[in-house]
Amino acid sequence: MAEVPALEIRGLTRRYGKVIAVEDLDLTVQVGDIYGFLGPNGAGKTTALRAALGLIRRDTGTVRLFGDDRLVGARSKVGAIIETPAFHSWMSGRENLLQAGQLSGLGGVALDREVDRVLERVELTERAQHKAGGYSLGMRQRLGIARALMGGPKLLVLDEPTNGLDPRGMREVRELVRSLALHDGITVLISSHLLAEVQAMCNRVGILQRGRLRAEGTVAELLSEGAGDGIVEVGALDMGALSAAVAGIEGVENLGAGAEGRLRLRCGELPLYALNAQLVGQGVQVSALVPARRNLEDVFMEVTR
Amino acid sequence: MTLAAVTRAEVYKLFSRSSSRAGLLMVVLLAALPPILVLAARLGMGVWLGPDQMFNGLPVSEYFSLPGSSAQVIALRIRDFFVLKALILLLAAQIFAGELQARTLREDVLRPVSRCSVLLAKWFALVAWIAAVSFLSWGASAGLGLVFFGWGDAWQGPILGLFAAVVGDAGFAAVALAASVLTRSVAATVAGVFFLAVLDYGLDWVLWLMKMAPMIPHEYGKLAGQVAEAAYPWMPFSAFALWRGFETGSWGWQGAITLMGMTALALVVAIGAFRRMDVP
């Protein structure tokens, strides 16, 4: 029997007046996935996540968490950070976690142990007694993850968890999320703008635009789509001569600047050796001929064009 | 997930707020002040006039006395002073609208706990705070009066009045919490409840004037007087002043019904609005 998805959204629509924030969204996060939820600003990612977790009403659609559509009870299996995590500033980091633990049904020694565990997991034990109001942004983000981990969730929903962090903070959060997924076996749904990070971290990706899911699949599937267009990057000692030569080759399209000063070309069916021979035949001294790999950014730009 | 566990968390949170601690301390100190002042006056008089100055067969200083039974009445009067109501209103605004604005309410709603439980826990926490303030201020005033000036006479009425006052303020807290949910703003909650209080005060005056109407030599005057007499005990101002009746031994059951009705209505409205609310 197939395993019940961690999160299953069907036909979710949410309007704000005449504005449709999310329209007829279908999304499935399987157990074990690290699912990247992508989309430009205002695409409806946060609205979709809020509706999925029951923070806001749905106009239509159903949401199931581990097969259960009673979200209140099912939330015991879910930890979430929606936008910037908020804390009671007058309470210590530890007290904030104790609050969350009590609301998750923990108490007594088990609660204390759980707080110690999550503090250690996010490396905040030493600062746990300090007031949360004095925490840096990176520490707040880590405390937010610690709070989301209270009670041992099976699904972690992270909405832009690296927003506003410096490179070191981003790296810490990225490594922590990866470790939670790989070592703790937690299913992760992460919404982010950082496409390279999502590509490196996630196995499945959904791309949302104007409230609709435009593409969904494994990272490998999305990267392979359209990869047979014969896009190559060519370097030459004289780039002017290269551009002039390319203009004279039938079936080759100049796509402009590529990486490391190379020229990006779409060759269609023309094999690389034939392209090389024609360029050399026109006196171009070719220094590099690299088949261009699509990355998630290319896919994202195409889908959201 | 039990309501008791959510309430425990909410009580801890409320009592750790500096505003609730400062408010509690202020009310207790205010209640402790009268016996201290009376004692100071007695000692001062004793020093100033000397111990032999008599009036009506008693040393003058003996007239400055506030025994425990009287001091507790003073504590009741002080807790009814607007300071406590203002503190309840401020805390009710902070624990819902304030948390909504600070986005911390979202973190509660993300937990496996119903919105009904979240809101009821907030109300229970407010009631716990009201009870703590009331009993501590009563204890401070009555205790000091007892130590400085002895037992005095009647204790039962004021103690019943104290319990009734806690129940009355619990009703006020429910109304304030409902305003906090409906307005979603700390400032609007304070303004809205203040407006309601002014309306209540105005209604009190209108009915009081209507009670005088039978003096007008007209059949409508008599009718207005009858209407006012019948309506008066059912009004919110009578409900919130229920404790006075307990203190004096003549409480009106109509006020108790109004108080229960208002409390239940406020909680039902608040829970209904919160369940439909988008939490940012």
Interface residues (C-beta under 8 A of the other chain):
Chain A: R50 L53 G54 L55 I56 R57 V72 G73 A74 R75 S76 V78 A80 I82 E83 T84 P85 A86 F87 H88 W90 M91 E95 L98 Q99 A100 Q102 L103 S104 G105 G107 R147
Chain B: M1 T2 A5 V6 R8 A9 Y12 K13 S16 R17 S18 A102 R103 T104 R106 E107 D108 V109 L110 R111 P112 V113 S114 R276 D278 V279 P280
